[in-house]
Amino acid sequence: MPLIRALVILILSALPLRAEVALVMIEQPGCAWCARWNAEIAPIYPKTPEGAVAPLRRIQLRDPLPEGVTLSRPANFTPTFVLLIDGVESNRIEGYPGEDFFWGLLDVMLTQAGVPVAVLPVAQ
């Protein structure tokens, strides 16, 4: 039994640790494009494969960044969507280009960051 336990520990220690991934939405009150995103995407985002691998966090534009969040440059527009990998900016979408373009751009960001997104089977 000790040999099996040692093998399991050895195998697990060789596996890469899973990075913490999040999608941050930087927004501000009165932002019409933020409101549009909230109406079109927000209700379904947590139910999507993208939402499962990159849960949404919200930050107000004028608020200080939360501890552990590092951006490559300040956000100047709302909404700005920042993909964080272990708290560090990997990529961003500035503005909301509409529902169809948002999903494509988000998938490109996740792919470039090496974040696997499980595709759910389509019901027949």
The 8 nearest C-alpha neighbors of each residue, nearest first, counted from 0:
[[1, 3, 2, 4, 5, 6, 7, 8],
 [2, 0, 4, 3, 5, 6, 7, 8],
 [1, 3, 5, 0, 4, 6, 7, 8],
 [4, 2, 6, 0, 5, 1, 7, 8],
 [3, 5, 1, 7, 6, 2, 8, 0],
 [4, 6, 2, 8, 3, 7, 1, 9],
 [7, 5, 9, 3, 4, 8, 10, 2],
 [8, 6, 4, 10, 9, 5, 11, 3],
 [9, 7, 11, 5, 6, 10, 12, 4],
 [8, 10, 6, 12, 7, 11, 5, 13],
 [11, 9, 7, 13, 12, 8, 6, 14],
 [12, 10, 8, 14, 13, 9, 7, 15],
 [11, 13, 9, 10, 14, 8, 15, 7],
 [12, 14, 10, 11, 9, 15, 8, 16],
 [15, 13, 11, 12, 16, 10, 17, 9],
 [16, 14, 17, 13, 12, 11, 18, 10],
 [17, 15, 18, 14, 12, 13, 11, 19],
 [16, 18, 15, 19, 20, 14, 85, 114],
 [19, 17, 85, 20, 16, 84, 15, 114],
 [18, 20, 85, 84, 17, 21, 86, 83],
 [19, 21, 84, 53, 83, 18, 85, 52],
 [22, 20, 53, 54, 83, 82, 55, 23],
 [21, 23, 82, 55, 53, 81, 54, 56],
 [24, 22, 56, 81, 80, 57, 55, 21],
 [23, 25, 80, 57, 79, 26, 58, 56],
 [24, 26, 58, 79, 78, 59, 60, 57],
 [27, 25, 78, 77, 59, 60, 24, 58],
 [26, 28, 59, 60, 30, 29, 77, 25],
 [29, 27, 30, 26, 59, 33, 31, 34],
 [28, 30, 31, 27, 34, 33, 32, 26],
 [29, 31, 33, 32, 28, 27, 34, 77],
 [30, 32, 34, 33, 29, 35, 36, 28],
 [33, 31, 35, 34, 30, 95, 36, 78],
 [34, 32, 36, 30, 35, 31, 78, 37],
 [35, 33, 37, 31, 32, 36, 38, 30],
 [34, 36, 32, 38, 37, 33, 39, 31],
 [37, 35, 33, 39, 40, 38, 34, 32],
 [36, 38, 41, 34, 35, 39, 40, 33],
 [37, 39, 35, 36, 40, 34, 41, 42],
 [40, 38, 36, 37, 35, 41, 98, 42],
 [39, 41, 36, 43, 42, 44, 37, 38],
 [40, 42, 37, 44, 43, 39, 38, 36],
 [43, 41, 40, 44, 38, 37, 39, 45],
 [44, 42, 46, 41, 40, 45, 47, 39],
 [43, 45, 41, 50, 46, 47, 40, 42],
 [46, 44, 50, 47, 43, 51, 54, 42],
 [47, 45, 43, 44, 50, 48, 51, 42],
 [46, 48, 50, 49, 44, 45, 51, 43],
 [49, 47, 51, 50, 116, 117, 52, 118],
 [50, 48, 47, 51, 52, 53, 116, 44],
 [49, 51, 45, 54, 47, 53, 44, 48],
 [50, 52, 48, 49, 53, 54, 47, 45],
 [51, 53, 49, 50, 54, 48, 20, 116],
 [54, 52, 21, 50, 20, 22, 51, 49],
 [55, 53, 50, 21, 22, 51, 52, 56],
 [54, 56, 22, 23, 21, 53, 57, 50],
 [57, 55, 23, 22, 24, 54, 58, 21],
 [56, 58, 24, 23, 25, 55, 59, 26],
 [59, 57, 25, 24, 26, 60, 56, 23],
 [58, 60, 26, 62, 27, 25, 61, 57],
 [61, 59, 26, 25, 27, 62, 58, 74],
 [62, 60, 59, 63, 27, 58, 26, 64],
 [63, 61, 59, 60, 64, 58, 65, 27],
 [64, 62, 65, 61, 60, 59, 58, 66],
 [63, 65, 68, 62, 66, 58, 69, 67],
 [66, 64, 68, 67, 63, 58, 62, 69],
 [65, 67, 68, 64, 69, 63, 86, 87],
 [66, 68, 86, 65, 69, 87, 64, 85],
 [69, 67, 86, 66, 65, 87, 64, 70],
 [70, 68, 87, 86, 88, 67, 71, 64],
 [69, 71, 88, 72, 87, 73, 68, 81],
 [70, 72, 88, 69, 73, 87, 89, 90],
 [73, 71, 70, 74, 69, 88, 75, 91],
 [74, 72, 75, 70, 71, 60, 76, 69],
 [73, 75, 76, 72, 79, 60, 25, 77],
 [76, 74, 73, 77, 60, 79, 93, 78],
 [77, 75, 74, 78, 79, 93, 94, 26],
 [78, 76, 26, 79, 94, 25, 27, 30],
 [77, 79, 26, 94, 25, 33, 76, 24],
 [78, 80, 93, 77, 25, 94, 92, 24],
 [79, 81, 24, 92, 91, 23, 25, 93],
 [82, 80, 91, 23, 22, 90, 83, 88],
 [81, 83, 22, 90, 89, 88, 21, 91],
 [84, 82, 88, 87, 86, 21, 20, 89],
 [83, 85, 20, 86, 87, 19, 89, 18],
 [84, 86, 19, 87, 18, 83, 20, 21],
 [85, 87, 68, 83, 84, 67, 69, 88],
 [88, 86, 69, 83, 84, 85, 68, 70],
 [89, 87, 83, 70, 90, 82, 71, 69],
 [88, 90, 82, 83, 84, 87, 112, 91],
 [91, 89, 82, 88, 81, 108, 92, 83],
 [92, 90, 81, 80, 82, 93, 79, 89],
 [91, 93, 80, 79, 94, 81, 90, 104],
 [94, 92, 79, 91, 80, 76, 78, 95],
 [95, 93, 78, 79, 77, 96, 92, 76],
 [94, 96, 97, 32, 78, 101, 93, 36],
 [97, 95, 100, 101, 94, 98, 99, 93],
 [98, 96, 95, 100, 99, 101, 36, 35],
 [97, 99, 101, 100, 102, 39, 96, 40],
 [100, 98, 101, 97, 102, 103, 96, 104],
 [99, 101, 103, 102, 98, 97, 96, 104],
 [100, 102, 98, 104, 103, 99, 97, 96],
 [103, 101, 105, 104, 100, 99, 106, 98],
 [102, 104, 106, 100, 105, 101, 107, 99],
 [105, 103, 107, 101, 106, 102, 100, 108],
 [104, 106, 108, 102, 107, 103, 101, 109],
 [105, 107, 109, 103, 108, 104, 110, 102],
 [106, 108, 104, 110, 105, 109, 111, 103],
 [109, 107, 105, 111, 106, 110, 90, 112],
 [108, 110, 106, 114, 112, 107, 111, 105],
 [111, 109, 113, 107, 112, 108, 114, 106],
 [112, 110, 108, 113, 109, 107, 114, 106],
 [111, 113, 109, 110, 114, 108, 89, 84],
 [114, 112, 110, 111, 115, 109, 108, 116],
 [113, 115, 109, 112, 110, 116, 111, 52],
 [116, 114, 113, 117, 110, 109, 52, 112],
 [117, 115, 48, 118, 49, 114, 52, 109],
 [116, 118, 48, 119, 115, 49, 52, 51],
 [119, 117, 116, 120, 48, 121, 47, 49],
 [118, 120, 117, 121, 48, 47, 122, 116],
 [121, 119, 122, 118, 123, 117, 48, 47],
 [120, 122, 123, 119, 118, 117, 48, 47],
 [123, 121, 120, 119, 118, 47, 48, 117],
 [122, 121, 120, 119, 118, 117, 47, 48]]
